[in-house]
């Protein structure tokens, strides 16, 4: 009786556990299970690598954008430096020409004083000299004022455009950073990583297009400067014409008292 009980107990154990043992020992099913986990782990690693690329991309982009922004700033500084150098050359030349003109007028005045003999002639000469000198001062003040106004406006136009472009760089950088943050968030929640990658690429393309379009819409500084230069030219030309009329009128008045028609000395 005891042996019979042991026999049936053994049969029961085989019936219950044999299927599991058989399953564990089937090579094809073991390989299938291994492949499943390897595929899952590989997908997780691929997704993790894809998501981490967004952080890498923003780092590379920020470096390149910073280089472009720095290059633009350096070019702007170089341009302004060249403008300053050119202005110094113009001012130096103008000062030299004015000193030369002052010396010629002084010599001319002395000759006129020598010609004047009577009190009336002497008074007329002094009046003429005073009129010419006042006209010279008015003309020079007008020229200097026009030049200063022009340069100040040019500086402002260049600075305004440079600031606008710098702001565009900052906006561009923020747009890309926002795109990266959204892509990172979507990457952690979306099943379709390729779609996340495509949306990220499209966001970058749009940010770049917006930057280029906005930059092209900025008013060219060259047009503004040409307009300012034309205003300066007209102001100076009017001042010169007024000066010449004043001097011509003064010469005619003096000529009634003292003959100076043959005197062609430059007064400018």
Protein Blocks (a to p, Z undefined) as FASTA:
>chain_A
ZZmmmmmmmmmmmmmmmmmmmmmmmmklmmmmmmmmmmmmmmmmmmmmmmmmmmmmmmmm
mmmmmmmmmmmmmmmmmmmmmmmmmmmmmmmmmmmmmmmmmmmmmmmmmmmmmmpmbfml
mmmmmmmmmmmmmmmmmmmmmmmmmmmmmmmmmmmmmmmmmmmmmmmmmmmmmmmmmmmm
mmmmmmmmpmblmlmmmmmmmmmmmmmmmmmmmmmmpccfklmmmmmmmmmmmmmmmmmm
mmmmmmmmmmmmmmmmmccklpccdfZZ
